[in-house]
Amino acid sequence: MGPLSRRHIVASAAAASASLALRAPGVISRAQAALAARTQSQSDLLDAYNNALSHFRAILSERRAQIRSNQPLPNLPGQGLYLARNAMMSTYKDLTDALPARIGRPNKLAIPAAYFDADNEPLLDEYTSLFSVMQAPPANAQKSETPFKDVVDLGTAIAHAKGLDAANAERAGLISLGLFFAETNGNQNIGNARSNTYKGSLQTGVSEDQNGRRKWTSLKKTIAAFDPALIARDEKEEARVGNADHRFNHWTAVRDGLMNAHAELFLQIPAIVKALPDAIDQMKVFELIQIIPSPTKSALHSGNLVNARISDPTIMRFLRNNSVFTYGQADRAKTSATFREILDAMWLFNDKFERALAKFKEIKAGQKI
């Protein structure tokens, strides 16, 4: 649909005004007054959406022009893009809440149609393309030829060392791959166009990476007893990275990131699988460890994960900053939510987790990826 036409809204407003004009002063019905106000409100929502859409197009063009002409980019060049995208989706959701008939066809990104006009898919393609340039790995980054398998191997080995059986350790490998896609869209060693702190294949800060390295040291002997080949690979990567930033060696970045935030919680996987049989939901829980770690850990230990409720305004703000309850006035007005509601609101992660699941199946089929 692109920029939506105001024609049907204006026509409705005109009809309402004409009807009102035929009545004598002082005898306007409440229903007619409400109709006139409603149509004006719808017109305002349409203007807000079209303005947000125009701004999103403009900032996409601005960033592309800066990159093509080798101009210096502003600090955190992706933040303005991210906020402009959010504004476009938010104002569209406000509009479709008021005018459900404006909800269009499904889109290739699996974004709920009430939040996104499928005609604007090329804009999000350009959005993704710009981020791939702005977040390109540094020149000294050390890539892996098997980045997806590395993530699965590390997650599985760590979970096994923590005491999980083979089936649940394999589930940890899948969840780890889901985290890789959620954090980087499956791209290794990337920077971050929205943060100067979080970098690399699992988007960790320096202190988080160092904490993960310390924890890994205490686990290596346990893993060596059942997977000496993995430890041999680890020692090779340690020698390769030396004193450089471990976050820009794919292997050590994933290893340290998993050890820092997720390894201890792998023991919760059997209970999580019981409470949430769907693999996508399981990956979402571990992504929430990245976003709101303390409340998620508390919910896991509560014994009633799906019904645990978040009401802290700061935690709700963290969720909104990570595309949960972010789009539209109704979502942003929420002051609390259960974990079931939070998981359902994480629909922007669904496509990434579906791709992680597909990659995992390829790995299990023996493909080198």
Order of alpha helices (4+ residues) and beta strands (2+ residues): alpha-alpha-alpha-alpha-alpha-alpha-alpha-alpha-alpha-alpha-alpha-alpha-beta-alpha-alpha-beta-alpha-alpha
